[in-house]
């Protein structure tokens, strides 16, 4: 598939503006923004910050003039929050709270609000680690609430669930994979009822599904597991093609230029075939092995970050390693990219801005936020949006000021 056609297919998935960030890792699910962001950061670049009422690793999503973010609070992490803030100044427009109906026990490093919400441009859909799923309109009115933990009581794992939702066509897709009652399901967005449900490999899985271009201009949903990768028809859940050579259960697949960068045997790049045909392996690079963070593609480079802070750049042509850079601290958050720079945040809350070059990467600025940050940031309106357990920041420069 021609790269421009692939980009067009993905751009038409959601009726949102080009500068919106409507789901995990942005409109295309690749962590890349075409709008530049300030790269020389210091305290003066903080446009606003607000307190949050509970913990969360979920990313903020931005649609129009509104930002949506989820939190969980209480000693048992059983109070679930969906909040809507003004993008302009951060003030709270509304908040809705719910009691969890499913399992709320998680690893101490994570919490109840790990999956990132998704929007179709009119509604907000939020899934929590307890497998509670809620749909709200942009004014905060409840459309439906579904406790998947009540419907499927064995669908959980001891560390907590983290897969984010995706919206494809007119189907909301949730990956609920675990060691027991493991499945992926497509829901009707109007009422949250099952459109389809398929069994999946019985193994704990923290990856998120993503959207991939299919034959005839249709959009498929790629779901990753320890077994490999499967591309599903979002209207039926039918498997269109599969890759069965294993994959990670932590970092997720990235789609860029019509190709899939799969955390498998290091990093394996696939190119979808014709209708019904298996994907073609373009290259495999064992040395490009991501840690917790998912890969990011910028131009002709694919960037992988391990948990120890080693950033590695590889060629998108053949996977050849181009350069490495040691960043400060331990890394859990997936970087995001804009304007030829990569924005990386370590677990101690240090933002490190890396300028990407053909033969080397260089840290051009650092900014400490002073709080533990494990979630992936978002980019919209020329700004970086970051959340910790306690705060939400908008970081950037006023329009017209130098970056």
N, C-alpha and C positions, 0 to 999 in steps of 0.2 A: 504494500500500500504506500502511495506517495505520502511523504511526511506532511505536506500541506493539507491533504485530504484527511489524514488522521487528526490533525489539529482541528480541522473544521468539524469533524464528527463529534469531538469532545466538547467543543465550544457550544454546540447546539443542544447539549444534554439538559441544561438548566436555563430557565428564563431569567437570568440574573445579569447585572452589569459586568463589563469587562474587569472592573476594578473591585468586584466583590470577592469574598473568600467564603463560599457557602458550605464548605465541608472540610473534613480533615485534609490538610495539605493543599487547600485551595480548589478552585473550580475544576482543574484538570487532575487533581490528586497527586501532583508532582512536586509540590513545595516551591514552585517557581512563579515569580511575579514579573511581568513585563514593565511594571512601573518602578522607577528607581526609588530607593530609600536612603535616608541619610546614613553615611558610612563613618563619619568622624563623630563618635558619640561621647557625650559627657552628660553631667546632670542637667545642663541647660536644654538637652534634647528631649527631656520628658515633658510632653505636652499636657498630660494629666495622669493621675493615678487615683484609684479608689479602693477601699477596703472590700473584701469578700467575706461572706458569712461562714464559709466552710471550705473543706479541702477539695482539691481537684487537679487532675492531670489532663483533663480535656482541653482542647484548643478553643479559643474564642472563634466564633464565625461572624462574618460581617456581611450584611445585605442592606444596600441603600444606606440610610442614615442610622441604622440600628446594629448593635453588637449583641450577640447572644452568648451566654456562658453558663455552664452547669457547675454545681457544687454539691457536696454532701457534708452533713454536720451531725453532731450528736456522738455520744460515746460509742454507739454501735454503728455509726455511719448510716443510720436508717432514715434520716431526714434529707430529702432530695430537693434541690433547688434548681429552678430555671430562671435566669435573670436576663433582663433586656436593658441595655445601657445606650445612651446617646453616643454615637461615634464622635461628635463634635467636642463634647466636654466631659463625657464619662458619667453624667448624672444618671441615676436609676430611673428608668421609665416605668418598669413594673417587675414584680417578682412573683413566682408561683412556687408553692412548696407542697410536697407530697410525702406520704409515708411509704417506705419500701415494703414490698410484699414478698420479695425473694431473699435469698441468702446475702447478708451484708458483710460477712467475715472476709477479710482480704489480708494479703501480706502487709506488714506495717509500712512498707515503702509506698504503697499505693492506697487507694481509698474507693469510695463508692462512685465517684464521678470521674471515670477514666475515659470512656468512649466520647468522641467528639460528636456534637449534634450535626444535623444536615438540614438544609432548607431547600424548598423547591421554588423560592421566590415569593411565596404567599403564606407558607406555613413553616413551623419549626418542629422538627422531630428529634427527640432526645432519648437516648438509651443509657442506662446506668449499669454498673457492675452487678447489681442485684437482678438484672434482666427485667427491670421495669422500663416500659417504653411509653412515652407520652407525646401527644401531638397538640400543639397550640397554634392559634393564629397570631398575627403580628401585634395584636392588642392584648395578648395574654389569655384569651378565652380558651378554655379547655375544649378540645375537639374529641379526644378519646384518650383513655389510659388503659394500658394492658400490662398485667403482671405475668410475664412469661415464666417466672419462677413458680407461679401457681399452676399454670397450664402444663409445665414440663419441670417437675420438682427436682429431677436429677440432673438438670442442665446447668452445671456450675463446676468450678474447680476451687481448690483450697487457697489459691493465691488471689483470685478475683478475675473477673472478666474485663476485657479492654477493647474488643473490636468495635470500630466505629461503623455507623450506618452509611449506606450509599443510597442514592435515589436514581433510578434508571427508568426512563420511559414514564410509566405510571405505576411503578412498583418500588416500594421501600424494602431494601434488602438488608437482613441482619444475619451476621455470622455468629452462631452460638455453639462453638465447637469446644468440646471438653472430653474428659476421660470416660464419661458415662452416656448420657443422653445427648449425643452430638448431632447437630443439624444446622443447616442454613435454610432460611425461610424468606419468602417474598410476601409482603403485606400490602393489602389495599390501603392507600394513604387516606382514604375518606373515613374508614372506620377501624383500621388496624387488624382486621381479620386476615387469616391466611389466604393468600392467593395460591401458594404452593409451599411445600416443605419437603426437603430431601435429607436423607441420612448422610452424615459425613464421617470421616475417620475419627475414631474414638481416641483422641489425644488432646491434651490441653493446648490451646492455640490463642495467641494474643495478636495475631496479624489482623489487618483490616482489608476488606474487599476494595477493589478499585474498578474503574470502568475502562474498557478497551474497545477499539473499533472492530467491528465485524464485517463480514461480507455484505455487500449491498447497502452500505452506509448505516447499518443498524448498530446499536450499542450493546455490548455484552458485559457481564459482570465477572471479573476474575477473582476467584477465591483460592487462597493459598493455605496449605496445610503441610504437615510433615510428609505426606505422600507426594506432594508436588503442587501443581496448579491446574485448576479447571475453569474454563470459560463457560458461563451459564447464560442461557436465554432468560432475560429478566421477566418475561411474560409467563414462562412456564416452569423455570428451574431446570430445564433439560440441558444436559451437557453437550455443548457444541464441539469442543475439542478439549484435550487434556495433555498435560505434561507430567509424567509419572516417575521422575528421577529424584524425587525428594526436594524439600525446601525447608527453610527456617520456620519456626513458629513464633518468632519475635519481630524482626524487621520485615516490612511489607514490600511487595512488588511495586516498582515505579514504572509508569508508562510514559514514554517520550518519543516523539517522532515516529509513532506507529509501532515501536518496539517495546518489549517488556523486559525490564531489568529485574531479574528474579534472584533473591538471596538463596541460591542453590549451588552447592559444591563451590563455595566462594561466591562468585556472581556469574550467572548464566543469562545471556541475552537471547530472547526468542523473537521471532517475527511471525505473526499469524499467517497461516496459509489461506488457500481458497476455502469456500464454504465446506465445512465438515472435515477438512484435512487437518492433520496435526500441525503444530507450529514448527518452523524451521529453527534449529539452533544456529545463531550467527557466530557466537564465540562463547567461551567459558574461561574465566580467570580465577583460579584458586587463591591468588594473592589479593584479590579485591573482595575481602570478606567483611561485611558490615557487622557491627556489634548490635546494640539495641536499636540504634538509629537506622532508618531506611535510607537507601541510596538516593542521591539527588543528581540530576543531569543538567549541566549548564553548557550550552554550545556543543563543542566536541569533546567535553570531559564528563566523566561520571565520577562523582565524589562519594566515598564511603568513609564512615567514621566509626572507629571501634570504641569500646567502653573506656579504654585508657586514655582517650584523647588524641590518638594518631589519625590524622586526616590523610587519606590517600586519593590521589587523582589518577584515573585511568583513561585511556583513549576509548572513545565510543566506537572507533573503527574496528579495533581488534582486542581491546582489553589490556593492551600494554601499559604497564605502570609508568606514569610520567613524573610524579614527584610525591613526596610525603612531607608533612608538617606536623610537629608536635604542638598541640594546644594545651592549655592549662586545665587541670582538673579532670574529674570523671564525667563521662557523658552518657546521658539517657535520652535527652531531647533530640529529635531529628532536626537538622539545620534546614533553613529556608534560604532562598536565593533571589537576588534582584540586582540589576545593574552591574553584572560581572563580579559580585561579591557574595560571600556566603556568611550567614548570620548564625553563629553557634553559641549555645548557652550551656554552661556546665552545671552540675548539680548544686554548686554553691551560689548560683545566680550570677555568674560573671558572663556578660555578653562579649563575645570576641568576633570582630568583623574581619573576615579574610578576603583580601583581594586575590582573585584567581588569575594566574598567569599561565602561559604555555609550558613553562619549565619549572615554576615554583609558585607557592602560595605565600602570602605575607599578611601578618596581622597588622592592620592599619589603625585600629583603635580598640579599646576595651572599656567597658562600663560595668561596675558592680551594682547589682540590684539588692544585695544583702539578704536574700531569702532563698531557700531551697526551691529550685525549679527543675521539674522533671518532664513537664509537658512541652509539646511542640508549639512554637510561636506562629503567628499568622501575619500576613501582609495585606494591607488595603489602604487606599487613600494616601499612598506615599509614606506610610508609617508601619512600624513594627508593633504588633500587639502581643503582649506577654502576660502570662498569669502564673502566680504561685498559689500556695494554699491560702494565702492571706490577702493578696493584692492583685490588681489588674492595672497594667500600664499601657499607655500609648506613647511610643517613642518615635520621634521624627523631627522635622524642621518645618517651620511655617512655609507656606507656598512662596516661591520666589527667592528663598534664602539658599546660599550655597550648601551643597551636600557634603 
